[in-house]
Amino acid sequence: MAIASFNPVSFSAHFSVLQRVKCSVQPQAENWSLYPAPWNPLKISKRVFPGCFKMRLKAAELVPPPIDNDLHAILSDMGATISGDGTVQTFGNDVESLEAAESSVAVVEMSHFGRLRVTGEDRIRFLHNQSTADFQSEKEGQGCDTVFVTPTGRTVDLVTAWIMKSSVILFVSPTMRHTLQALLNKYIFFADKVEVEDITDKTHFFSLIGPHSHRVLDKLNLGAIKDQPYGTHMHYAVEGTPVTVGVGGGLAGPGYSFMLSTDTAGLVWEAIVDAGAVPMGSVAWEHLRVWQGRPVPGKELTDEFNALEAGLWKTISLTKGCYIGQETIARLITYDNVKQQLWGVHLDGPVQPNTVLYKEGVKVGKLTSCVEAKEGSQHKYTGLAYIRRQAGGAGLKVEIEEGISGVVVDVPFLTRSLPHHENNTSTNIMST
């Protein structure tokens, strides 16, 4: 199957999975509730876009998708283990998928991550005042990473935002969709023209990860988005339902993200796998995010640590003015008062989160995550830990209980200072 510009008069003839899958660029396809499947030209009202249509249908007109489009059924046929809450845990190929993510390309079923849709005339100003990124510098079709923090600068969640024509989509951590929706609603005042909708159950979310991600895009005829800035996203349609493809896969290095309708998620997943991506579940992704250093709520992102300590400097604008937590963060930067920093740790044995790390009997930090190391590594486990700045950084040797030792190492996802060009603009930590 190829995802391509679509002329309704003539269907493309080079689809590799299902001949009935048809696609078109949709410049304004951000309203997911308006795009039912399957494609039926009789239900489409014309718009003034060359070779494109936009559907305007009521909810009652939605047509149930064919049974063979069911994503979980397709994933199960591929060997997936799916938890009770719908999280795809593993395909039984964790080692293979991790190798693919680092040497070729893997596709991760990320639908357990939350998706919030913020609408209303004041949405940009509102989000600008709620988190660390400069939303007012962003344009339609662009995106950024931002951190929601408490009034004292403590971390709530690391979020990716896509700026669309009439909405902003926020991609949030799995456990935070309800928390963040409630937090945002708390700060919407009577005169604010802002609404926050949870569209997690109405959509699916995939990530392509790895140096060969662009090859999958080429095979799906999505090359137009290659080499675009981080956060750039474009709208397409599969069987009349929207597929939005964005630059950035949620981790360090090359990658892309797909947000799409539940009706055609199975078709698109099959097409991505058929194009060469190795399926990956959440268990393998957890290993990958620890190896690369992405912090997550409940482990590295808690009310114990601020955004600077968590290594999320690139999400922070110093030129945007006031936002929740701004005063604390600005003071920490001005007076160089960050007392601890998040690092990777190579360990010679398993260590439980929240375990204290020592150097010559003195407490120097605390472990937050621990997973098995990469195949072939000299060390057996890899962790993330907050280390006191005065104790040192990369190369510091630490001791843990029961005779386990470790070495502090750098990880690609994190930064510990502002970019030299910080004037700005949009923030991006995924391409570091």
C-alpha positions, 0 to 999 in steps of 0.5 A: 500500500502506498500513501499518496496524493489521490485523485478520486477519478483514478486510483493508484495502481501500486498498492502492496497490501489492499487495493481498496486503500486510497489516499489524498493530501488533506490540508485541513484534516485536523477534525478527526470526527469528520472523516468516516470510513470507508471512502464513499464519494457519494457522502463527500462534499466538495471543497476548494482544494485541487484534487482533494475533498473534505468530508462533512458528515454527522456522527450518525452517518459513520459506517462501521469499518470492515472487520478485517481492518480491526487493529488489535486483530491484526496485531494479534495475528502478528503475535502481539500480547495486548494488555487489558487496557489495550497496551501492546506489550510485545510481539515476542521479538523484543531483541529483534525490534530493538536492533531494528530501532538502532540499525534500521527501522521499527514501528511502535504501537503507541496508542496508549499514549494520550492525545488531547485536542485543544480548540478555541480562538484563545488556544495558542495564547492559553497553551503559551501561558501554561508550559515552557515552549513558545507557542506564539512563535509556532505556525500551522503545520509546525510542532514543538516539545514542551513541559508542563510544570508546577508553579515551583517548576517541578515536572508534570509531563513532557508533551509534543504539540502539533499546531493545526489550522483550528486546533493543537494536538497534545501527545501526552504520557499514558498515565497523564491524559486525565491529569493534564486535561483536568489541569488545563481545564482548571486554568480556563477562565470564564472569558477564555475561548478554549476547550480541551477534548480527550481524543485518545479513544477516537484515534490511534498513534504509531511511531517509526523509529530508526535510521531507515525510517525515511525508507518506509516513507519513500515506499508509502509515497510520503517523501514530501515530509522528509528532511522537514524541521522537527514537529512538521506534520502533513495531513493525508487520508486513507479510505477517506479518513485522516492520517497525520504524519509528523517529523519525530518519533518520540526518542532521540534520532530519526523518526516519524509519528502517525496519528490516524483514525481507528477505522483504518489503523489496521490498514496503515499498520500493515502497510508500514510493516510491509514496507520493512518496519519491524513491529515493537511493543511497549516492553521493548520501547521502555528499554529503548527510552531508558537507553536513550534517556527519555524521562517519563512521569512517575519515574524521572518526572515527578514533583521531586525534580524540575525540568532543568534537572530532568535534562529538558533544557531544549523545551524551555524558551527564555524569551516568551514571558510569563508562564506557570513555573517561569519564575523558578526556572528563570531563577535557576538558570540565572544563578546557575542553581541546578543542584542535580542532573539526570544521567544514564548509568551502566550497571553490573547488576539489577537495581530497583528504582529509588535506590540510593547511589553512593560514592565512597560512602557518600550519597550522590544520587538516586536511581529512577529506572533500570532495564537490561542492557543492549545485547553485547554490552560489557555491562549487564543493565542500564539505568537512569539516575539523578546525580548531584552536580558536585559529585560529578557527571559522565565517568563517575563511578558509583556503588549500590547496595549488595555490591553492585557498582555502576558508571555514570554515562551521557545519553542522547536524549538529554541536554544540560544547558540552553542551545547557543542560538536560544533566541527563540522559537520552537523547541525540539529535544527529539532530534538531539 
